[in-house]
Amino acid sequence: MATRNLTGADFEAAINDNEIVLVDFWAAWCGPCRMFAPIFEAASEAHPDIVFAKVDTEAEQSLAAAARISSIPTLMAFKKGTLVFNQAGALPATALDELITAVRELDVEKALADAAAEAQAG
């Protein structure tokens, strides 16, 4: 599955209506963004069951601001509507593959329950 572009109008639905969504926040003028783009695209082809989305921070400035993007590229991973990864910087292909594996294996409900229990105890 090829990457798809997200806008402020369809961002929330894409996150909530899909099991796993990886979002690349980028801009055309950003050199590291251009270097990461083919890695992200190749991963999208290798993992057709995951939504790979891109947000052009120049065209979607309000969405980038709402997501608190301060450096690009920034990669976010969502599982079952929950943000589970958020990191600025281009990832090499091996690190992106490791991230995809970790997100697939993550039990997000258990992680949220554990975090809530820890917050209550602390």
C-alpha positions as CSV (number, residue, x, y, z in Angstrom):
1,M,0.0,0.0,0.0
2,A,1.4,3.4,-0.9
3,T,1.6,6.2,1.5
4,R,-1.4,8.6,1.7
5,N,-1.5,12.2,2.5
6,L,-3.4,13.4,5.6
7,T,-5.0,16.8,6.2
8,G,-6.6,18.3,9.3
9,A,-9.9,17.1,7.9
10,D,-9.1,13.4,7.8
11,F,-6.3,13.0,10.3
12,E,-8.4,12.0,13.3
13,A,-10.5,9.5,11.3
14,A,-7.4,7.9,9.9
15,I,-5.9,7.4,13.4
16,N,-9.1,6.1,14.9
17,D,-10.4,3.9,12.1
18,N,-7.2,1.9,11.5
19,E,-5.4,-0.6,13.8
20,I,-1.9,0.9,13.2
21,V,-1.0,4.2,11.5
22,L,2.5,5.6,11.0
23,V,2.5,9.3,10.2
24,D,5.5,11.2,8.7
25,F,5.4,14.9,9.3
26,W,7.6,16.5,6.6
27,A,8.2,19.5,4.3
28,A,9.5,19.7,0.8
29,W,12.4,22.0,1.8
30,C,13.7,19.6,4.5
31,G,16.7,17.5,3.4
32,P,16.4,14.8,6.0
33,C,12.7,14.5,5.1
34,R,13.6,13.9,1.5
35,M,16.2,11.2,2.6
36,F,13.6,9.5,4.8
37,A,10.8,9.5,2.2
38,P,12.0,6.5,0.2
39,I,12.6,4.5,3.4
40,F,9.0,5.3,4.5
41,E,7.6,4.4,1.1
42,A,9.5,1.1,0.9
43,A,8.1,0.2,4.4
44,S,4.6,1.0,3.2
45,E,5.0,-1.4,0.3
46,A,6.3,-4.1,2.7
47,H,3.5,-3.7,5.2
48,P,0.3,-3.3,3.3
49,D,-1.8,-3.9,6.5
50,I,-0.5,-0.7,8.1
51,V,-1.5,2.8,7.1
52,F,1.5,4.9,6.2
53,A,0.5,8.6,6.1
54,K,2.3,11.8,5.4
55,V,1.5,15.3,6.6
56,D,3.0,18.2,4.8
57,T,3.7,20.6,7.6
58,E,3.8,23.6,5.2
59,A,0.3,22.9,3.8
60,E,-1.1,21.7,7.1
61,Q,0.4,24.2,9.6
62,S,-2.5,24.0,12.0
63,L,-2.4,20.2,12.1
64,A,1.4,20.4,12.7
65,A,0.9,22.9,15.5
66,A,-1.8,20.7,17.1
67,A,0.6,17.8,16.9
68,R,3.2,19.9,18.5
69,I,5.7,19.4,15.7
70,S,8.8,21.4,16.4
71,S,11.3,19.5,14.2
72,I,11.0,17.6,11.0
73,P,10.9,14.9,10.0
74,T,8.8,13.7,12.9
75,L,7.5,10.1,12.9
76,M,4.4,9.2,15.0
77,A,3.0,5.8,15.4
78,F,-0.6,5.2,16.6
79,K,-2.2,1.9,17.6
80,K,-5.9,1.6,18.1
81,G,-6.1,5.4,18.2
82,T,-3.4,5.8,20.9
83,L,-0.1,7.6,20.2
84,V,2.6,5.0,21.0
85,F,5.7,6.5,19.4
86,N,6.7,10.1,18.7
87,Q,10.3,11.0,17.6
88,A,11.9,13.7,15.5
89,G,14.6,12.7,13.0
90,A,14.9,10.4,10.0
91,L,15.1,6.7,10.9
92,P,17.2,4.2,9.0
93,A,15.3,1.3,7.4
94,T,16.4,-1.2,10.1
95,A,15.2,1.1,12.9
96,L,11.8,1.7,11.1
97,D,11.4,-2.1,10.7
98,E,12.2,-2.6,14.5
99,L,9.6,0.1,15.3
100,I,7.0,-1.6,13.1
101,T,7.6,-4.9,14.9
102,A,7.4,-3.3,18.3
103,V,4.1,-1.5,17.5
104,R,2.6,-4.7,16.1
105,E,3.6,-6.6,19.3
106,L,2.5,-3.9,21.7
107,D,-0.6,-4.7,23.8
108,V,-1.9,-1.1,23.9
109,E,-4.7,-1.8,26.3
110,K,-2.3,-3.4,28.8
111,A,0.1,-0.6,28.5
112,L,-2.6,2.0,29.1
113,A,-3.9,0.0,32.1
114,D,-0.3,-0.3,33.5
115,A,0.3,3.4,33.1
116,A,-3.0,4.3,34.8
117,A,-2.2,2.0,37.7
118,E,1.3,3.5,38.0
119,A,-0.1,7.0,38.0
120,Q,-2.7,6.1,40.7
121,A,0.0,4.5,42.9
122,G,2.5,7.3,42.4
